[in-house]
Amino acid sequence: MNTFELYEKHVNPGLAGLLRFTGLDKIESHAEGVYVWDTEGKRYLDFLGLYGTLSLGHRHPRVVEAVKTQLERMPMSVRVLVSGPTARLAARLAEIAPGELSMVYFGNSGTEGVEAALKFARFYTRKPGFITTQGGYHGKTLGALSVTPKEQYQQPARPLLPGVTVVPFGDAQAVEDAIGPDTAAVILEPIQGEGGIRLPPEGYLREVRRITRERGVVMIADEVQTGLGRTGKLWAVNWEEVEPDILVSAKALGGGVMPISATLCRPEILSIYKTEPLIHSTTFGGNPLAAAAALAAIEVTLAEDIPARALQSGQYLITQLIGLQKAYPEFIQEVRGRGLLVGLEFSDADIGAVVVAELAARGVLTAFGLNNPKVVRLEPPLIVEKLHLDECLEALDGALKATQRAFEGVL
Ligand SMILES: Cc1ncc(COP(=O)(O)O)c(C=O)c1O
């Protein structure tokens, strides 16, 4: 069996089938910056960036160097001594976080970060209920899945957490109406990623903040995908100068080299640690290797003003995409996004899938939203340059022409 067949047999046959359909039944070999190569030597422009993880591109030299140095010294913490990189990272995050988010819990993935946020909200309020938004995506462990209202993922896993109310995204009044005596927290993404790059109306986050503060409900901002510059500000909540009670960061935090999540909390939310220090813990969370990567990633993000670069590149990309939309109005229904979190909504999920496959054939990697397959998202590394954006746009034009030929007479 070749490597792809081994994956198909032993890891995920359904996903292997999907990859085959999009022409991506290939084995990755190595990566650098915005490019990835497969074992046959084909080069791909990475415009998916591991769903927003590779903000600094693949193998950013300063992150790699920091990880190598830590690897030579001490990759894992013994836990009964304090890890320097972990403590320093927590302090650095507290400095750059919005408002008073000065306590940090470290995990290894976005869903773990969300899981912690949900539990901390319960510890603090002593209430069980959560409010989440339609189209929201917060992960797939049981707690996070309970606030990820997608029937296809939830149904086979039931029973999930009780007491979850789902409200339309972008509707602050609906949040207010849904708050009851048992509500612990509201969880939302400042911009929905997997839900199809959906931006709420201006003022939504501020309104939710006002309501949750007045009603004594914890506001959890899930910035797993939007955080660390993706939308053109360091945090997407900064667009409305909102200070949530809990902010979850992951993906880009590890600099594209290590997995790590951070659940940043107002200090009173984590006051339980004073009396119950082991109430929530994990062996690997914030390990020295991941913490070293995150410290380097934060420094590069700030030193190179990565959020400003994302904003500028995003403006160019979105303008050019709107031009393409005019050329292919039968396919592209809407172009939307902020910074380099960009979505193309197609008239039909099948058309989006063909475009993804045609882009892959032209050496550009993209994907559709997990909660909205009509939307193809473009989430390149934030270090992309104009020539990479143009390379993607040219491939997209070719992919759309090929899609036109494929659907000739059908539409
Ligand atoms: C907003 C958001 N929250 C949580 C998650 C879950 O993160 P992970 O896949 O690392 O568990 C994701 C993943 O895409 C996400 O986009």
The ligand as an SDF file (V2000), in Angstrom:
LIG
                    3D

 16 16  0  0  0  0  0  0  0  0999 V2000
  -13.4990   29.7860   16.3080 C   0  0  0  0  0  0  0  0  0  0  0  0
  -12.9680   28.4100   16.5740 C   0  0  0  0  0  0  0  0  0  0  0  0
  -13.0550   27.9050   17.8160 N   0  0  0  0  0  0  0  0  0  0  0  0
  -12.5890   26.6880   18.1110 C   0  0  0  0  0  0  0  0  0  0  0  0
  -12.0160   25.8840   17.1410 C   0  0  0  0  0  0  0  0  0  0  0  0
  -11.5060   24.5360   17.4950 C   0  0  0  0  0  0  0  0  0  0  0  0
  -10.1220   24.5270   17.4270 O   0  0  0  0  0  0  0  0  0  0  0  0
   -9.3210   23.1550   17.2750 P   0  0  0  0  0  0  0  0  0  0  0  0
   -9.6120   22.6370   15.9000 O   0  0  0  0  0  0  0  0  0  0  0  0
   -7.8780   23.5200   17.4630 O   0  0  0  0  0  0  0  0  0  0  0  0
   -9.8200   22.2490   18.3340 O   0  0  0  0  0  0  0  0  0  0  0  0
  -11.9230   26.3690   15.8360 C   0  0  0  0  0  0  0  0  0  0  0  0
  -11.3500   25.5260   14.7790 C   0  0  0  0  0  0  0  0  0  0  0  0
  -11.4500   25.7780   13.6020 O   0  0  0  0  0  0  0  0  0  0  0  0
  -12.4010   27.6550   15.5370 C   0  0  0  0  0  0  0  0  0  0  0  0
  -12.3430   28.1640   14.3100 O   0  0  0  0  0  0  0  0  0  0  0  0
  1  2  1  0
  2  3  1  0
  2 15  2  0
  3  4  2  0
  4  5  1  0
  5  6  1  0
  5 12  2  0
  6  7  1  0
  7  8  1  0
  8  9  2  0
  8 10  1  0
  8 11  1  0
 12 13  1  0
 12 15  1  0
 13 14  2  0
 15 16  1  0
M  END
$$$$
